[in-house]
Amino acid sequence: MERFKDTREDIYSFQNEFLVRCPCCNSCAIVRCIDPDKVDLFAPRRFSCTACGSSKDWSQKKIESWYSEALDNYFHYPLWLQTSCCGETLWAYNLQHLEFIEAFVRAKLRERKAHELHGWSNQSLFSRLPKWIQSGKNREEIIKAIAKIRESVVTLT
């Protein structure tokens, strides 16, 4: 039986890199920290597209989070990793985020335990995923949608 254990990763754990749709050429581009050693939420970011050479920098002290929309938090470009699924939009910031969602969905047993100091909380992405993703009845459709998203990445290489 496939098992998923909550690692207490939150949505911020996946925001060091975003695969986005380039607004200039519609290809897959990337938004990531300019300095790989400085990866906090407000670290300067760079958008870059290898297909057309587009580039843009972000360095502010305020971001707008778009958790319910398939956009990056810095330039607000559409995410590359997205598709329709179960009447909703399934999206991921990057491949690691997609792998997290896939591991969660595939698991028939999902385990969670209280934090040693803080007890039960719902800050982890595990507890914050939308109900339609958490529902076992959508498992097969979501797994097919994830495969479709992966194909969009494979065709890039």
C-alpha positions as protocol buffer text, in pm:
chain_id: "A"
residue {
  index: 1
  type: MET
  ca { x: 0 y: 0 z: 0 }
}
residue {
  index: 2
  type: GLU
  ca { x: 133 y: 342 z: -94 }
}
residue {
  index: 3
  type: ARG
  ca { x: 183 y: 562 z: 209 }
}
residue {
  index: 4
  type: PHE
  ca { x: 230 y: 938 z: 245 }
}
residue {
  index: 5
  type: LYS
  ca { x: 387 y: 1081 z: 560 }
}
residue {
  index: 6
  type: ASP
  ca { x: 344 y: 1451 z: 626 }
}
residue {
  index: 7
  type: THR
  ca { x: 686 y: 1617 z: 621 }
}
residue {
  index: 8
  type: ARG
  ca { x: 537 y: 1950 z: 737 }
}
residue {
  index: 9
  type: GLU
  ca { x: 646 y: 2123 z: 416 }
}
residue {
  index: 10
  type: ASP
  ca { x: 438 y: 2430 z: 350 }
}
residue {
  index: 11
  type: ILE
  ca { x: 362 y: 2610 z: 25 }
}
residue {
  index: 12
  type: TYR
  ca { x: 668 y: 2832 z: 80 }
}
residue {
  index: 13
  type: SER
  ca { x: 892 y: 2525 z: 59 }
}
residue {
  index: 14
  type: PHE
  ca { x: 824 y: 2515 z: -316 }
}
residue {
  index: 15
  type: GLN
  ca { x: 856 y: 2885 z: -402 }
}
residue {
  index: 16
  type: ASN
  ca { x: 1228 y: 2903 z: -482 }
}
residue {
  index: 17
  type: GLU
  ca { x: 1153 y: 2823 z: -846 }
}
residue {
  index: 18
  type: PHE
  ca { x: 849 y: 2870 z: -1068 }
}
residue {
  index: 19
  type: LEU
  ca { x: 805 y: 2731 z: -1418 }
}
residue {
  index: 20
  type: VAL
  ca { x: 599 y: 2993 z: -1601 }
}
residue {
  index: 21
  type: ARG
  ca { x: 465 y: 3075 z: -1947 }
}
residue {
  index: 22
  type: CYS
  ca { x: 678 y: 3346 z: -2110 }
}
residue {
  index: 23
  type: PRO
  ca { x: 462 y: 3652 z: -2184 }
}
residue {
  index: 24
  type: CYS
  ca { x: 674 y: 3729 z: -2493 }
}
residue {
  index: 25
  type: CYS
  ca { x: 695 y: 3393 z: -2675 }
}
residue {
  index: 26
  type: ASN
  ca { x: 459 y: 3160 z: -2483 }
}
residue {
  index: 27
  type: SER
  ca { x: 742 y: 2911 z: -2409 }
}
residue {
  index: 28
  type: CYS
  ca { x: 831 y: 2764 z: -2073 }
}
residue {
  index: 29
  type: ALA
  ca { x: 1045 y: 3005 z: -1871 }
}
residue {
  index: 30
  type: ILE
  ca { x: 1166 y: 3020 z: -1513 }
}
residue {
  index: 31
  type: VAL
  ca { x: 1144 y: 3251 z: -1214 }
}
residue {
  index: 32
  type: ARG
  ca { x: 1406 y: 3184 z: -948 }
}
residue {
  index: 33
  type: CYS
  ca { x: 1622 y: 3347 z: -685 }
}
residue {
  index: 34
  type: ILE
  ca { x: 1908 y: 3548 z: -835 }
}
residue {
  index: 35
  type: ASP
  ca { x: 2145 y: 3437 z: -558 }
}
residue {
  index: 36
  type: PRO
  ca { x: 2101 y: 3061 z: -497 }
}
residue {
  index: 37
  type: ASP
  ca { x: 2241 y: 3104 z: -145 }
}
residue {
  index: 38
  type: LYS
  ca { x: 1970 y: 3355 z: -55 }
}
residue {
  index: 39
  type: VAL
  ca { x: 1634 y: 3187 z: -98 }
}
residue {
  index: 40
  type: ASP
  ca { x: 1405 y: 3359 z: 148 }
}
residue {
  index: 41
  type: LEU
  ca { x: 1060 y: 3478 z: 41 }
}
residue {
  index: 42
  type: PHE
  ca { x: 1180 y: 3832 z: -38 }
}
residue {
  index: 43
  type: ALA
  ca { x: 1511 y: 3744 z: -202 }
}
residue {
  index: 44
  type: PRO
  ca { x: 1548 y: 3911 z: -544 }
}
residue {
  index: 45
  type: ARG
  ca { x: 1408 y: 3700 z: -827 }
}
residue {
  index: 46
  type: ARG
  ca { x: 1482 y: 3680 z: -1198 }
}
residue {
  index: 47
  type: PHE
  ca { x: 1247 y: 3581 z: -1476 }
}
residue {
  index: 48
  type: SER
  ca { x: 1432 y: 3433 z: -1773 }
}
residue {
  index: 49
  type: CYS
  ca { x: 1327 y: 3262 z: -2094 }
}
residue {
  index: 50
  type: THR
  ca { x: 1588 y: 3064 z: -2284 }
}
residue {
  index: 51
  type: ALA
  ca { x: 1361 y: 3043 z: -2590 }
}
residue {
  index: 52
  type: CYS
  ca { x: 1344 y: 3418 z: -2665 }
}
residue {
  index: 53
  type: GLY
  ca { x: 1602 y: 3565 z: -2427 }
}
residue {
  index: 54
  type: SER
  ca { x: 1349 y: 3767 z: -2226 }
}
residue {
  index: 55
  type: SER
  ca { x: 1461 y: 3860 z: -1877 }
}
residue {
  index: 56
  type: LYS
  ca { x: 1329 y: 4071 z: -1592 }
}
residue {
  index: 57
  type: ASP
  ca { x: 1432 y: 4121 z: -1229 }
}
residue {
  index: 58
  type: TRP
  ca { x: 1217 y: 4159 z: -918 }
}
residue {
  index: 59
  type: SER
  ca { x: 1338 y: 4307 z: -589 }
}
residue {
  index: 60
  type: GLN
  ca { x: 1068 y: 4438 z: -360 }
}
residue {
  index: 61
  type: LYS
  ca { x: 975 y: 4389 z: 2 }
}
residue {
  index: 62
  type: LYS
  ca { x: 615 y: 4291 z: -65 }
}
residue {
  index: 63
  type: ILE
  ca { x: 465 y: 4002 z: -256 }
}
residue {
  index: 64
  type: GLU
  ca { x: 112 y: 3913 z: -342 }
}
residue {
  index: 65
  type: SER
  ca { x: 37 y: 3545 z: -294 }
}
residue {
  index: 66
  type: TRP
  ca { x: -181 y: 3380 z: -552 }
}
residue {
  index: 67
  type: TYR
  ca { x: -238 y: 3045 z: -383 }
}
residue {
  index: 68
  type: SER
  ca { x: -578 y: 3000 z: -543 }
}
residue {
  index: 69
  type: GLU
  ca { x: -458 y: 3094 z: -890 }
}
residue {
  index: 70
  type: ALA
  ca { x: -204 y: 2935 z: -1120 }
}
residue {
  index: 71
  type: LEU
  ca { x: 38 y: 3231 z: -1116 }
}
residue {
  index: 72
  type: ASP
  ca { x: 383 y: 3294 z: -974 }
}
residue {
  index: 73
  type: ASN
  ca { x: 395 y: 3531 z: -675 }
}
residue {
  index: 74
  type: TYR
  ca { x: 648 y: 3776 z: -817 }
}
residue {
  index: 75
  type: PHE
  ca { x: 570 y: 3858 z: -1181 }
}
residue {
  index: 76
  type: HIS
  ca { x: 218 y: 3704 z: -1181 }
}
residue {
  index: 77
  type: TYR
  ca { x: 288 y: 3504 z: -1497 }
}
residue {
  index: 78
  type: PRO
  ca { x: 78 y: 3191 z: -1562 }
}
residue {
  index: 79
  type: LEU
  ca { x: 235 y: 2869 z: -1435 }
}
residue {
  index: 80
  type: TRP
  ca { x: 356 y: 2626 z: -1698 }
}
residue {
  index: 81
  type: LEU
  ca { x: 257 y: 2320 z: -1493 }
}
residue {
  index: 82
  type: GLN
  ca { x: -122 y: 2334 z: -1506 }
}
residue {
  index: 83
  type: THR
  ca { x: -417 y: 2156 z: -1662 }
}
residue {
  index: 84
  type: SER
  ca { x: -791 y: 2116 z: -1617 }
}
residue {
  index: 85
  type: CYS
  ca { x: -891 y: 1838 z: -1382 }
}
residue {
  index: 86
  type: CYS
  ca { x: -1216 y: 1747 z: -1203 }
}
residue {
  index: 87
  type: GLY
  ca { x: -1372 y: 2079 z: -1307 }
}
residue {
  index: 88
  type: GLU
  ca { x: -1081 y: 2267 z: -1143 }
}
residue {
  index: 89
  type: THR
  ca { x: -727 y: 2367 z: -1239 }
}
residue {
  index: 90
  type: LEU
  ca { x: -450 y: 2140 z: -1115 }
}
residue {
  index: 91
  type: TRP
  ca { x: -127 y: 2339 z: -1090 }
}
residue {
  index: 92
  type: ALA
  ca { x: 222 y: 2321 z: -945 }
}
residue {
  index: 93
  type: TYR
  ca { x: 501 y: 2576 z: -911 }
}
residue {
  index: 94
  type: ASN
  ca { x: 775 y: 2333 z: -1019 }
}
residue {
  index: 95
  type: LEU
  ca { x: 851 y: 1963 z: -1053 }
}
residue {
  index: 96
  type: GLN
  ca { x: 921 y: 1917 z: -681 }
}
residue {
  index: 97
  type: HIS
  ca { x: 579 y: 2065 z: -600 }
}
residue {
  index: 98
  type: LEU
  ca { x: 419 y: 1837 z: -862 }
}
residue {
  index: 99
  type: GLU
  ca { x: 598 y: 1535 z: -710 }
}
residue {
  index: 100
  type: PHE
  ca { x: 464 y: 1628 z: -365 }
}
residue {
  index: 101
  type: ILE
  ca { x: 108 y: 1645 z: -498 }
}
residue {
  index: 102
  type: GLU
  ca { x: 149 y: 1318 z: -687 }
}
residue {
  index: 103
  type: ALA
  ca { x: 286 y: 1134 z: -382 }
}
residue {
  index: 104
  type: PHE
  ca { x: -5 y: 1264 z: -175 }
}
residue {
  index: 105
  type: VAL
  ca { x: -269 y: 1168 z: -433 }
}
residue {
  index: 106
  type: ARG
  ca { x: -127 y: 820 z: -502 }
}
residue {
  index: 107
  type: ALA
  ca { x: -116 y: 729 z: -134 }
}
residue {
  index: 108
  type: LYS
  ca { x: -407 y: 530 z: -2 }
}
residue {
  index: 109
  type: LEU
  ca { x: -273 y: 584 z: 351 }
}
residue {
  index: 110
  type: ARG
  ca { x: -192 y: 942 z: 452 }
}
residue {
  index: 111
  type: GLU
  ca { x: -20 y: 982 z: 786 }
}
residue {
  index: 112
  type: ARG
  ca { x: 14 y: 1290 z: 998 }
}
residue {
  index: 113
  type: LYS
  ca { x: 133 y: 1338 z: 1353 }
}
residue {
  index: 114
  type: ALA
  ca { x: 131 y: 1629 z: 1594 }
}
residue {
  index: 115
  type: HIS
  ca { x: 431 y: 1862 z: 1609 }
}
residue {
  index: 116
  type: GLU
  ca { x: 646 y: 1803 z: 1918 }
}
residue {
  index: 117
  type: LEU
  ca { x: 613 y: 2166 z: 2036 }
}
residue {
  index: 118
  type: HIS
  ca { x: 306 y: 2308 z: 1866 }
}
residue {
  index: 119
  type: GLY
  ca { x: 68 y: 2013 z: 1858 }
}
residue {
  index: 120
  type: TRP
  ca { x: -177 y: 1989 z: 1570 }
}
residue {
  index: 121
  type: SER
  ca { x: -173 y: 2264 z: 1311 }
}
residue {
  index: 122
  type: ASN
  ca { x: -275 y: 2298 z: 951 }
}
residue {
  index: 123
  type: GLN
  ca { x: 19 y: 2498 z: 820 }
}
residue {
  index: 124
  type: SER
  ca { x: 162 y: 2212 z: 617 }
}
residue {
  index: 125
  type: LEU
  ca { x: 73 y: 2180 z: 251 }
}
residue {
  index: 126
  type: PHE
  ca { x: -58 y: 1833 z: 335 }
}
residue {
  index: 127
  type: SER
  ca { x: -349 y: 1989 z: 525 }
}
residue {
  index: 128
  type: ARG
  ca { x: -395 y: 2284 z: 291 }
}
residue {
  index: 129
  type: LEU
  ca { x: -454 y: 2099 z: -35 }
}
residue {
  index: 130
  type: PRO
  ca { x: -801 y: 2161 z: -178 }
}
residue {
  index: 131
  type: LYS
  ca { x: -1068 y: 1906 z: -85 }
}
residue {
  index: 132
  type: TRP
  ca { x: -1105 y: 1792 z: -447 }
}
residue {
  index: 133
  type: ILE
  ca { x: -735 y: 1690 z: -446 }
}
residue {
  index: 134
  type: GLN
  ca { x: -772 y: 1521 z: -106 }
}
residue {
  index: 135
  type: SER
  ca { x: -1073 y: 1319 z: -218 }
}
residue {
  index: 136
  type: GLY
  ca { x: -995 y: 957 z: -301 }
}
residue {
  index: 137
  type: LYS
  ca { x: -1272 y: 953 z: -563 }
}
residue {
  index: 138
  type: ASN
  ca { x: -1066 y: 1190 z: -782 }
}
residue {
  index: 139
  type: ARG
  ca { x: -741 y: 990 z: -751 }
}
residue {
  index: 140
  type: GLU
  ca { x: -735 y: 836 z: -1101 }
}
residue {
  index: 141
  type: GLU
  ca { x: -833 y: 1157 z: -1281 }
}
residue {
  index: 142
  type: ILE
  ca { x: -570 y: 1358 z: -1091 }
}
residue {
  index: 143
  type: ILE
  ca { x: -298 y: 1100 z: -1165 }
}
residue {
  index: 144
  type: LYS
  ca { x: -385 y: 1121 z: -1537 }
}
residue {
  index: 145
  type: ALA
  ca { x: -373 y: 1502 z: -1520 }
}
residue {
  index: 146
  type: ILE
  ca { x: -30 y: 1488 z: -1352 }
}
residue {
  index: 147
  type: ALA
  ca { x: 93 y: 1260 z: -1634 }
}
residue {
  index: 148
  type: LYS
  ca { x: -37 y: 1516 z: -1887 }
}
residue {
  index: 149
  type: ILE
  ca { x: 148 y: 1796 z: -1705 }
}
residue {
  index: 150
  type: ARG
  ca { x: 469 y: 1588 z: -1703 }
}
residue {
  index: 151
  type: GLU
  ca { x: 440 y: 1544 z: -2082 }
}
residue {
  index: 152
  type: SER
  ca { x: 452 y: 1922 z: -2122 }
}
residue {
  index: 153
  type: VAL
  ca { x: 790 y: 1920 z: -1944 }
}
residue {
  index: 154
  type: VAL
  ca { x: 929 y: 1625 z: -2140 }
}
residue {
  index: 155
  type: THR
  ca { x: 852 y: 1798 z: -2470 }
}
residue {
  index: 156
  type: LEU
  ca { x: 1072 y: 2091 z: -2361 }
}
residue {
  index: 157
  type: THR
  ca { x: 1391 y: 1889 z: -2381 }
}
